[in-house]
Amino acid sequence: MLNILVADGNARDGRAGRIAATGQSSAQAYAAILKALAPDIVATILNPADADAALPGGVGLASFDGVIVTGSELHVTDETPAVQRQIALMRDCLAAGLAVFGSCWGVQVAAVVAGGRAGRNPRGPEFGFARRIVPTRSGQAHPLLSGRPAAFDAPAMHLDAVIEPPPDCRVLAENGLLAVQAIEIVRGEGVFWGTQYHPELDLDAVAAMLRLSSAEVVEAGLCRTPGEVEAYAAELDALHADPEGRLDLVWRHGLGPEVMAPIRRRREIANFLDRLVRPRARR
């Protein structure tokens, strides 16, 4: 049995918006994926952005085999209590020697804790999918990316990113818009693996997040009107509902098996569990 702490990166309003859009919070979605990948996992959800967030009575960080930090609508550059509490949690997890995985927000928080810098990506946002992600030389043999091809696409949804990676980290993947698409950070016994892209997002969740980010998508010039965003999202919903029957949409959106096949889309999460968490739990 593995005990995994799932830390939702959103504050209350963000969680409510995500639940309204998709039927579940980011942490609930991650917990469901963990159970699908490994039925022996017990997932505990924590909302560390909240002032009253607390682990169950008698449970400390040492009780967990690993930690996952979800995405968030927050910005790490905002020095709000909701952000600072999550920075403190990441620092505590790494200081406790835990294995930590994060996507999007989680990567940015880990980079800041380790001395890097995160903020608005000067090359522009990624909405929908990060295209042609390429493992770096360090990433080609790294277990986080085990099984990934020489170039791949993945769901992505971000304005912010890691702009300056922390000292002594290993940048594992990049693409034309971002130099840090995947990273490893080691601090003492604590190990962080993470991706700026979202291996946890199904296509219907990508569609929902596009709708929530409609104004930003239009502002970035990726769609001309909110109606175009809705049309794009509707096609992703249709593709999610009938992936084998809508080959026209697979072709139109240029999506390959690394996105379309769930087990391949979630590869980094499975690698984190099998290549980092389980070996450390057996020690």
Buried (B, 14 or more C-beta within 10 A) or exposed (E): EBBBBBBBBBBEEBBEBBBEBBEBBBBBBBBEBBBEBBEEBEBBBBBBBBEEBEBEEEEEBEEBBBBBBBBBBBBBEEEEEBBEBBBEBBBBBBBBBBBBBBBBBBBBBBBBBBBBBBBBBEEBBBBBBBBEBBBBEBBEEBBBBEEBEEBBBBBBBBBBBBBEBBEEBBBBBBBEBBBBBBBBBBBEEBBBBBBBBBBBBBBBBBBBBBBBBBEBBBEBEBBEEEEBBBEBBEBBBBBBEEBEEBEEBBEEBEBEEBBBEBEBBBBBBBBBBBBBBBEBBEE
